[in-house]
Amino acid sequence: MASPMSAASFLDVLKGEGLDLVEVGDWRHHNRNPQGAWGPVNGVMIHHTATSGAAATVDVCRKGNAGLPGPLCHGVITKDGRVHLVGYGRANHAGLGDDEVLRAVIAEKALPHDNEAVVDGNPRFYGFECENLGDGEDPWPKAQLEAIERAAAAICRHHGWSERSVIGHLEWQPGKIDPRGFTMAAMRTRIKERLK
């Protein structure tokens, strides 16, 4: 359990991992903090967007929609491997999830199967939306997968977390399938190697 880093530290931590960053608008102050707490933070959550096209994807993740106001994450990782910073603070990305999964993330233990939606994950996780249709056929370019690995590792390194603090949306909330097209087990292995 940790306090969220400042927006300036977040930027520095991601830059320090060698990521190509794009700052979108006043991302440092774009958040859902008036709706509830931001923190303590316990991990990093990875999503796919079910969208196509970098510009449109970044726009929807920043603004959200009528049913779910933005930001929908902290960073959008596009297919070219760039990380677009769209918000910082509480974001509408995790929603309600399994309290047993949260306890496992905090303890950095093996994840149980998610079967409940009882704990608000929005204040608990840093979130990255990744441009992909999520149909299992849309490719995940090498640059994009490396950016996911680097972004998650950067945050884990800062907080002293292991790769076990990185989960997919599908591991948090029943019925979710994202990210689809690679496994979180494989991604955690990559993050573990980077953290060595």
C-alpha positions in Angstrom: 0.0 0.0 0.0 1.5 3.4 -1.0 0.6 7.0 -1.5 0.3 7.9 -5.2 3.3 9.7 -6.5 2.9 13.3 -7.7 2.2 13.9 -11.3 5.7 15.4 -11.7 7.2 12.2 -10.2 5.0 10.0 -12.4 6.3 11.8 -15.5 9.9 11.5 -14.3 9.5 7.8 -13.4 8.1 7.0 -16.9 10.8 9.1 -18.6 13.5 7.3 -16.6 12.3 4.0 -18.0 13.0 5.3 -21.5 9.3 5.7 -22.6 8.2 8.0 -25.4 5.7 10.3 -23.7 3.1 12.6 -25.1 1.5 15.1 -22.6 -2.2 15.7 -23.6 -3.7 18.9 -22.5 -3.7 19.6 -18.7 -3.3 15.9 -17.9 -1.8 16.6 -14.5 -5.1 18.1 -13.2 -7.6 16.0 -15.3 -9.1 13.5 -12.9 -12.2 12.3 -11.0 -10.9 13.2 -7.6 -14.1 15.1 -6.6 -15.9 11.7 -6.8 -13.7 10.0 -4.3 -10.3 9.2 -3.0 -7.1 8.7 -5.2 -5.0 6.2 -3.2 -3.7 4.4 -1.4 -2.4 2.7 -4.6 -1.6 -1.0 -4.7 -0.8 -1.8 -8.3 -1.0 -1.2 -12.0 -3.9 -2.3 -14.2 -3.7 -3.0 -17.9 -6.6 -2.7 -20.4 -7.3 -2.8 -24.1 -9.5 -0.1 -25.5 -11.6 -2.0 -28.1 -10.9 1.0 -30.5 -8.7 1.6 -33.5 -6.7 4.6 -34.5 -4.4 6.5 -32.1 -6.0 9.9 -32.2 -9.5 8.6 -31.7 -8.4 6.3 -28.9 -6.5 9.0 -27.0 -9.5 11.3 -27.3 -12.1 8.8 -25.9 -9.7 7.8 -23.1 -9.3 11.4 -22.2 -12.9 12.6 -22.5 -14.8 9.3 -21.8 -18.4 9.2 -22.9 -21.9 10.1 -21.6 -22.1 7.0 -19.4 -18.5 7.1 -18.2 -16.7 10.4 -17.9 -13.0 10.6 -18.5 -10.3 10.2 -17.9 -10.6 6.5 -18.4 -6.9 5.9 -17.5 -3.7 7.7 -16.7 -1.9 6.7 -19.9 -2.9 5.5 -23.3 -0.3 3.2 -25.0 -0.8 3.3 -28.7 0.4 0.8 -31.2 3.6 2.8 -32.0 4.7 2.4 -28.3 4.0 6.0 -27.3 2.4 6.7 -23.9 -0.1 9.5 -24.1 -0.7 11.0 -20.6 -4.4 11.9 -20.4 -5.1 12.2 -16.7 -3.7 11.9 -13.3 -5.5 11.1 -10.1 -8.7 9.1 -9.8 -9.7 7.7 -13.2 -12.7 5.7 -14.4 -10.7 2.6 -15.4 -10.9 -0.2 -12.9 -14.5 -0.1 -11.5 -15.7 -2.6 -8.9 -13.6 -5.7 -8.5 -12.8 -8.6 -6.3 -11.6 -7.9 -2.7 -9.7 -11.2 -2.6 -7.8 -10.2 -5.8 -6.9 -6.8 -4.1 -5.6 -8.6 -1.0 -3.5 -10.8 -3.3 -2.1 -7.8 -5.1 -1.3 -6.1 -1.8 0.5 -9.2 -0.5 2.0 -9.9 -4.0 0.8 -13.4 -4.0 -0.8 -15.6 -6.7 -4.1 -14.2 -7.9 -7.3 -16.0 -7.0 -10.1 -16.3 -9.6 -12.1 -13.1 -9.6 -15.8 -13.8 -8.8 -17.0 -10.6 -7.1 -17.4 -6.9 -7.8 -17.4 -5.4 -4.4 -14.3 -3.1 -4.1 -13.7 0.2 -6.0 -10.4 -0.2 -7.9 -10.4 3.3 -9.3 -8.4 4.8 -6.4 -6.2 1.7 -6.0 -4.6 1.2 -9.4 -2.6 3.2 -11.9 -4.3 2.4 -15.2 -3.0 2.1 -18.8 -5.4 1.7 -21.7 -3.8 0.0 -24.7 -5.0 0.6 -28.3 -6.3 -2.7 -29.6 -9.7 -4.0 -30.9 -9.6 -6.7 -28.3 -10.9 -9.3 -30.7 -8.0 -11.7 -30.3 -6.9 -11.0 -33.9 -5.7 -7.4 -33.8 -1.9 -7.5 -33.4 0.1 -6.2 -30.5 3.2 -4.7 -32.1 6.6 -5.2 -30.4 6.9 -1.5 -29.6 3.5 -1.5 -27.8 4.2 -4.6 -25.7 7.6 -3.2 -24.7 5.9 0.1 -23.7 3.4 -1.8 -21.5 6.3 -3.6 -19.9 8.3 -0.4 -19.3 5.4 1.6 -18.0 4.4 -1.1 -15.5 8.0 -1.8 -14.4 8.7 2.0 -13.9 5.8 2.3 -11.4 6.7 -1.0 -9.7 10.3 0.1 -9.4 9.3 3.5 -7.9 7.0 1.9 -5.2 9.2 -1.2 -4.5 6.6 -3.6 -5.9 7.3 -6.8 -7.8 5.6 -7.9 -11.1 2.8 -9.4 -9.0 1.4 -5.9 -8.5 0.5 -5.7 -12.2 -2.8 -7.2 -13.2 -5.2 -7.2 -16.2 -8.7 -5.9 -16.0 -9.9 -9.5 -16.7 -8.2 -10.5 -13.4 -10.0 -7.9 -11.4 -13.6 -7.8 -12.6 -15.8 -10.7 -13.5 -16.9 -10.6 -17.2 -14.0 -8.4 -18.4 -11.7 -9.9 -21.1 -9.0 -7.3 -21.4 -6.3 -7.3 -22.3 -7.0 -9.9 -25.0 -4.2 -11.0 -27.4 -1.4 -11.6 -24.8 -1.5 -13.2 -21.4 -0.8 -11.3 -18.2 1.4 -14.1 -17.0 3.7 -13.5 -20.0 3.6 -9.8 -19.4 4.5 -10.2 -15.7 7.4 -12.4 -16.7 8.7 -9.6 -18.9 8.2 -7.1 -16.1 10.1 -9.4 -13.7 13.0 -9.5 -16.0 13.1 -5.8 -16.5 13.0 -5.2 -12.7 16.1 -7.4 -12.2 
